[in-house]
Amino acid sequence: MKDRTTLSRFLIDDDRQAAGLRGGLGRLLLDVASAIKEISLLSSRGALAGALGDTGTENGQGERQKNLDLLANDILVAACEWGGHLAGMVSEEMDAPHSIPLCHPRGEHLLVFDPLDGSSNLDVNITVGTIFSVLRRPPGDGAPGLDAFLQPGTRQVCAGYALYGPSTMLVLTLGHGVHGFTLDPAVGEFILTHRDLRIPEETREFAVNASNERFWEPPVRVYIEECLQGRSGPRKADFNMRWIASLVAEVHRILVRGGLFMYPRDTKEPARPGRLRLLYEASPMAMIVEQAGGAASTGRARLLEVEPRALHERVPVILGSRCEVERLVRYHAEHDAGRVQPYTNPLFHVRSLFRGA
């Protein structure tokens, strides 16, 4: 490659263009990148590093923790708490905000992260990742409290993710486009390889966990049924379905070639309005997708405008190619207004197992 722009150079250039108003954001992101390199090494070694398997414990949301979940969390905390750029951190694996130790200087940013997204895939050697977001701390002295982190996605100053696949990638937005960096293991540097990623507005590919169909709301059922009918249905086109069970991998595929990802509201667990965490999964990915020309919604609201009420609050997520997201938002609005016909399973159509032609 002729263009060997490193992550460091990219961030220095960005800070210059911002006239130094980033407040040490670039240096914080280099600390995050350092942690990602270490997590990448651990995940690539797998069983050789003793990083696979369960810990026998659960996080605060009742989910089984993998060894690498906790190792990745500790790596990120250790890499980022000392640099003087952070006032506090929040993670999927921590029940409460992590305060910066008094022995380290404090900065004006807050870091929220999912240290290892898709960790259920670890033992079968399928792609996992790390998701992170940076917020500005509200004015005030001392360690930031819980409320300091409860900011909508519109206030993010940066969002990104790492992808631990055949190659390790860091995908990043600072609010003006989305750029991908690939880790060159020969020199230990992230190199800019995917400049200004853009999501096609239209797609014929969607990702959803179809095993939850019986719990979906009618707008989602109608949408999926139309896609599955292909050329003979109202969409007049064939669609492909994908599902990896790793948000990072799903979003990366959408960034590279377009598509739609859904983890919509369902009734499987009525106490939970959604499955994905707003602060450190949905909001960062929504910022990335919007900056790449896509759209992100709960079905009824723009994801970036949702006000969090708790650190580990969950929300429905629909994101990807703009035209398909807008179609699903319209279906939700029509359903709520009583204008969408109830979903009917194709088994019960006129030509079915239960009725003759």
N, C-alpha and C positions, 0 to 999 in steps of 0.2 A: 504494500500500500504506500502511495506517495504521501498521503495525509496521515501523519503519525501524531495527531493531536492527542495528548494525554489528558486524563481527567484533571490533573493539576493545572495544566495550561488553560483548559477550558474554563475552569472556575476562576482563575486569575483574570482572564479576559472578561468574564462576566462581571467580576467585582470592579474592574476598571470602568466598564460601561455604566455600572450603577453608581459610579463616583464614590465608591467606598461606603455606600449606605446599607450594605448587606449585614453589617454588624458581626463579622466573623463567621457568616454562614458557610463560606467556602472551606474554611479550616474545619468546621464541624463535619461537613460532608466528606472530607478526606479522612477523618476519624471513623466515620461510618464505613467508608470504603475499605479501610484497614481491617475492620471487623469482618466485613463481607469476605475478604480474602481468606481470613482464618476459618470462617464457617465453611467456605468453599472447599478448603483442604480437608476439613473433618468429614464433610458429607461425601467427598469423592473417595475417601479411604473406607468409609462405611464400617463394616465389621472389623477391618484391620485396626481401626482406631478405637474399637470398643464403644462406638457411638450409636449402635442400633439397639432396639428393644425398648420396653416400657420401664419407667422408674418405679412403678407400683403406686404412684401418687396421682392426684387430680389437681387441676388448676381451679381457680375460684369459680369457674363456670361449669364445673363438674365433668371436665373432659380429661381423659387419660393423657398423661404427659409422657412423651418419649425422652430418652436420654439426651438426644440432640436438641430437643426443645429447650431444655434447661442449659445445656452447654452453650447454645447459640445466644440465649438470653444473657448469660454471664459474660460472654465475649463482647457483646454490644455495650453492656453497662461499663465494663472495664475500659473499653476503648474510648468511650465518649464522655465519661464523668469527670475526667481530670483536666480537659483542655481549656476550661474557662469560658466556653461558649454556651453552656447550658445552665438553666435554672432548675430543671427537673426532667424526669422521664416517666413514661407510662408504657407498659408492655402487656401483652396477652397473658404472660406467665406471672404477672405480679398483681396482687389484689388491690394495692394502693399505689399512689405515685411514689417514685423513688427520688428522694432528696439528694442533692449533690453534697457529699461530705464536706464538713467545714474546713478540712485541710486543702480543699481545691477552690480556686476562684469560681464565681458564678457569672454566667452570661445572661443574655436577653432572650434566649430561645428555649423552646420546649420540644422534646423529641418523643414521638409516640411510634411504637413499632410492634409488628408481629414477627418475632425472631425467626420462626420457621413455619411458613405457610405450607399446608399440604403434607404435614409430617406423617399422616397415616400412610403415605406412599413410600416412606423411607425403606421399610423392610422388603419391599418388592422393587426397589431401585428405579423408581419413577421420579420425574422432575419435581423438585421442591423449590422454595424461594424465601426471601425476606422482604417484608413490606415496611416502609417507614414514611413518616410525615414530620415536617417541622412547622411549629407555630411560634408566634411571638408571645412572650410572657406579658400579662397585663401589668400596668404600673404598680409599684409597691415594693416594699422591702421584705427581706426574709425569704424563706422557702415558699414557693407557690403552693397553694392548697388545691383541693380537688376541683373547685370551680374554675381555676385558671386553665385547666385542660379542656373544659366543656365548651369548645368553640366550634362553630360550623365550618364546613370544609372551605367556604369562601375565604376564610382567614388564613389558610395554609400559605406559607411562603415557599414551600418546596414539597415535593412528593416524589417517591421513587420506589423501585423494587430491585432486588437481585434475583437472578434466575440461575439455579445450579443445575445445568443440563449438560449436554455434550461439551459445551463451552460455558464458562461463567460470564454472565452479562449483568451490567448495572444500567438500568433505564431510569431517566431522571427528567423532571421538569422543574424549572425555576420560575414558571409563570409566563414563559414566552417560547412555546414549542416543547417537543419531547425528543430526547436524544438518547441513543443507546451506545454503551461502551462495552467492549469485549476485553476480558482479562487475558493479557498475553503472559503466559506462565514463564516464558523465557526471560522476561525482564521484570516481571512482577508489577506491571502497570496496566491500568485500564486505558484502552485506546478507543477513541471515537470512531465507531464503525457504521453507525446508523444515524445519520444526521436528519433531523426534522421528520420524524415518523408521522405518517398521516393515515387515518383510518378511512377506507372507502365509505361513501355515504350509504351505499346499498350493498346487500349481501345475500347469499343463498346458503348460509351456514349458521347453525345455532348450537349452543351448548346448554344443556339442562339435565338435571338428574331425573330421568323419566320414571324412576321407581316411586317418585312422590306424586305422580299424576292424580291419584285419587284424592289428594289433599289440596290441590290447586284451586284457586278461585276461577269462576267461569271465563273471565277475559283471557287468562293464560291458556286455559284448555282450548278455547276457540282458536287462539293464535296457533298453538302447536298442531291442532287438527288440520287447520288450513295448510300448514307447511307440509304435513305428512301426506296430504292428498296430492301434492306435487302438481304435475302439468294438468291433471284431470280436475283439479280443484280450483277454487276462486283465485289463487295466486298465479296460476298458469305457469308455474316453474317448479322444478325439482329442488329440494333442499337437502343438505347433508347435516347429520347430527354428530356432535362431538361431546365427550365428557371425560375429563382427566382427574377431577376432584382435587385440583390445585388451582386456586384463584390466579396465582402468578402465571402459571403456564397458560391458562385460558386467556387472560388479558394479553399476554405476549403474542399469542397466535392472532388475536384480533388486531393488534397493532401492526403486525407484519402483513396480514392478508385480508383483514376484515372479518366480520362475524358479529354474533350476538351472544352474550352470556346472561343467563338468568339464574338467580336463586330467589324466586318470588315468594311473596307472602303465602303461607299455607296453614292448614288447620291441624297438622300433625302434632304440634305442641302449641296449643292455643295461647299459653302464657307468653310465648315468644312471637313478636310480630315479624321476625325474620331470622335468618341463620348467620349472616355475616356481621362482624362487629363494625360499627359506624366509624369510630375514631381511627383505628389503625388498619382497617381493611377497606371498607367501602369508600370513605372520604379520599384517601390517597389515590385509589384506583380511579375514582370519579374525576379527580383533578387531572390525572394523566390522560384519561380517555377524552375529556373535553379539550385539553390542550392539543390533542392529536386530531381534532375535528369531529370526534364522536359525541355521544350523549350518554348521560347516566341518570337514572331515575329510580324511585321506589315503585313506580307505576302510577303514583298519585302526586309526587313532588320531586323537584330536582334534588338529587342526592346532596349536592354541595350546599344546599340551603337548609338541610335538616339540622335542627338545633339539638345537640346531644344532651341527655339528662343524666347519664351515668357513664362511667368509664368504659364499661363493657356492654353498652347498649347494642342491641342487634336491630338490623333493618332489612327489609326486602331490597334486592338489588337486580336491576335490569340495565345493562350497559353494552355499548358497542357501536355499530354502524348507525348513524343518526336516523335514517329513514325507518329502520325497523324498531328502534326505541320509540320513536314518535308514534308509530302505528300501535304499539302496545299501550302507550299512554292514552291514546285515543280510545282504545278498547276499554280501558279501565274507566275512563270518563263516561263513555256510553253505557257501560254496565251500571255504574253508580246512578246514572240518570234513568235507568230502566229501559234502555234502548237496545241492549244486546240480547239476542235470543239465547235461552239456556243451552248449555253444552249438552250434546247427546253423543254417547259413545257409538262408534260406527258399528259395533255388534248389534245395535238395536235399530239400524236403518232398515228400510223396506226389504232390501236383499240382505239377509243376515242368517245367522245360525238358528234364529228363533222364529223367523217369518219367511214364508215362501215368496217367490218372485211374483 
